Amino acid sequence: MRDLNYPFFIGTIKNEEGVYYICNQYGMLFSKEELIEISNGLKKFVKKYGEEIENINFQRREESKKEYEEWKKNQKEKPKEKPRKNGKIYIMKCDAKYKIGMSTLVERRLKQLDNRPFPCEIVFKSSDTKYAYEVEQEIHLKLSKRRIKGEWYEIPDNLIESIENDIEDIIKNYNTGIYEPSRLSKLRSEYYES
């Protein structure tokens, strides 16, 4: 008979009829005598350590419950951030008016607007940014006194280059983390309080 006083693995093997057999880590079945010896050893172990095993299992269940509740609480508290789409800020000129907006496909946006009595042209298209919404809104706030309606503005031609530079600077500041998306709500508050 084998010496069973060393750690070993007990597994199972299922036969063709669906019956499970107890085996060791090598897939070898235990003999009847070995199974009786294992059974007696387990009985002695349970008799000696049964209460301690129950206490440890109780503590682990309680810890698991706490961890799960903490995880669940954190899931509810975390606001789910909407995935951002990259976009560009554009300036289009139509007659003597300018439209400042954002789009992922600026040329397609131009075609959508090209049904007006005056032809539109793209005068500026920014670099890509995942903060296109914030940048657009910030520029709209800065130019609010020049707004005609919606995203249409009356801007002297000599200011367009300065606005283009502002847009690229704002994009750079968002992309590098100097500006946070929360900046927009602060700017809105300041604007509406003034």
C-alpha positions in Angstrom: 0.0 0.0 0.0 1.1 3.5 -0.8 2.2 6.0 1.9 -0.7 8.5 2.0 1.0 10.9 4.5 2.1 13.3 1.8 -0.1 15.9 0.0 -1.8 14.5 -3.0 -4.6 15.5 -5.4 -7.9 13.7 -5.6 -9.8 14.0 -8.8 -12.6 12.1 -10.6 -12.8 10.1 -13.8 -16.2 9.5 -15.6 -16.7 6.2 -17.4 -18.9 5.6 -20.4 -21.9 4.9 -18.3 -21.5 8.2 -16.5 -20.2 6.8 -13.2 -17.5 8.8 -11.5 -14.4 7.2 -10.0 -12.0 8.8 -7.6 -8.4 9.0 -8.8 -5.1 10.6 -8.0 -3.2 13.4 -9.8 -2.0 10.8 -12.4 -5.4 9.5 -13.3 -4.8 6.2 -11.4 -7.8 4.9 -9.5 -7.5 4.3 -5.8 -8.0 0.7 -4.5 -10.7 -0.2 -2.1 -8.2 -0.2 0.8 -6.8 3.2 -0.2 -10.3 4.7 -0.4 -11.1 3.3 3.1 -7.8 4.8 4.4 -8.5 8.1 2.8 -12.1 8.1 4.2 -10.8 7.3 7.7 -8.1 10.0 7.4 -10.7 12.6 6.3 -13.0 11.6 9.3 -10.1 12.1 11.7 -9.2 15.4 10.0 -12.8 16.7 10.2 -13.1 15.6 13.9 -9.9 17.4 14.8 -10.3 20.6 12.6 -14.1 20.6 11.8 -14.9 23.6 14.0 -11.9 25.6 12.8 -12.8 24.8 9.1 -16.4 26.1 9.8 -15.0 29.3 11.3 -12.6 29.9 8.5 -15.3 29.3 5.9 -17.7 31.6 7.8 -15.1 34.4 7.8 -14.4 33.9 4.1 -18.1 34.0 3.3 -18.5 37.3 5.3 -15.4 38.8 3.6 -16.8 37.8 0.2 -20.1 39.4 1.0 -18.4 42.6 2.1 -16.2 42.7 -1.0 -19.2 42.1 -3.2 -21.3 44.8 -1.5 -18.4 47.2 -1.9 -17.9 46.3 -5.5 -21.7 46.7 -6.1 -21.7 50.1 -4.4 -18.8 51.3 -6.5 -20.5 50.2 -9.7 -23.5 52.4 -8.9 -21.4 55.4 -7.9 -19.2 55.5 -11.0 -20.9 57.6 -13.6 -20.6 55.8 -16.9 -18.7 58.0 -19.3 -20.1 58.0 -22.8 -17.6 56.9 -25.4 -16.3 59.9 -27.2 -16.0 60.2 -31.0 -13.2 62.0 -32.5 -14.3 65.1 -34.4 -13.1 68.3 -36.0 -14.1 71.9 -35.5 -14.8 73.7 -38.7 -15.5 77.2 -39.9 -17.6 77.6 -43.0 -18.3 80.8 -44.8 -21.6 81.3 -46.6 -22.0 84.8 -48.1 -20.7 87.1 -45.4 -21.7 84.8 -42.5 -19.7 82.1 -40.7 -20.8 78.8 -39.3 -18.7 77.3 -36.5 -19.5 73.7 -35.7 -18.1 70.2 -35.2 -18.3 67.1 -37.3 -16.5 63.8 -37.9 -17.0 64.3 -41.6 -16.6 68.0 -42.4 -17.0 67.7 -46.2 -20.3 65.8 -45.8 -21.5 68.5 -43.5 -20.6 71.1 -46.2 -22.7 69.2 -48.7 -25.7 69.2 -46.3 -25.5 73.0 -46.1 -24.8 73.6 -49.7 -28.5 73.8 -50.6 -28.6 77.5 -49.5 -29.0 80.3 -52.0 -25.3 81.2 -51.4 -22.5 78.7 -51.8 -20.7 77.7 -48.6 -17.0 77.0 -48.4 -14.8 75.5 -45.7 -12.3 78.1 -44.5 -10.9 76.1 -41.5 -10.9 72.5 -40.4 -9.1 71.7 -37.1 -7.1 68.7 -36.1 -8.9 65.7 -34.8 -9.9 65.7 -31.1 -12.0 63.6 -28.8 -13.0 66.9 -27.1 -14.7 68.4 -30.2 -17.9 69.0 -28.3 -16.2 71.0 -25.5 -14.0 73.0 -27.9 -17.1 73.9 -30.1 -19.1 75.0 -27.0 -16.2 77.0 -25.7 -15.8 78.9 -29.0 -19.6 79.4 -29.2 -19.4 81.0 -25.7 -16.5 83.3 -26.7 -18.3 84.4 -29.8 -21.8 84.6 -28.3 -22.0 88.4 -28.8 -21.5 87.9 -32.6 -24.1 85.1 -32.9 -26.8 85.6 -35.5 -28.7 82.4 -34.9 -27.7 78.9 -33.8 -24.1 78.3 -35.0 -24.1 81.2 -37.4 -22.0 84.3 -36.6 -21.2 87.7 -38.0 -17.4 88.0 -37.8 -15.1 90.4 -39.5 -12.8 88.5 -42.0 -9.7 89.8 -40.2 -10.7 87.9 -37.0 -11.0 84.5 -38.5 -7.3 83.6 -38.3 -7.3 84.6 -34.6 -10.3 82.3 -34.0 -8.6 79.5 -35.9 -5.6 79.8 -33.6 -7.8 79.9 -30.5 -9.5 76.7 -31.6 -6.2 74.9 -32.1 -4.9 76.2 -28.8 -8.0 74.9 -27.0 -7.8 71.5 -28.7 -4.1 71.3 -27.7 -4.9 72.1 -24.0 -7.7 69.5 -23.9 -5.7 66.8 -25.6 -2.7 67.3 -23.3 -4.8 67.4 -20.2 -4.2 71.0 -19.3 -8.0 71.5 -19.7 -10.5 69.0 -18.2 -14.0 68.5 -19.8 -15.4 70.0 -16.5 -13.9 73.3 -17.6 -16.9 73.9 -19.9 -19.5 73.9 -17.1 -17.3 76.5 -15.2 -17.1 78.7 -18.3 -20.9 78.5 -18.8 -21.5 79.5 -15.2 -19.1 82.5 -15.5 -20.7 83.5 -18.8 -24.3 83.3 -17.5 -23.4 85.1 -14.2 -21.9 88.1 -16.1 
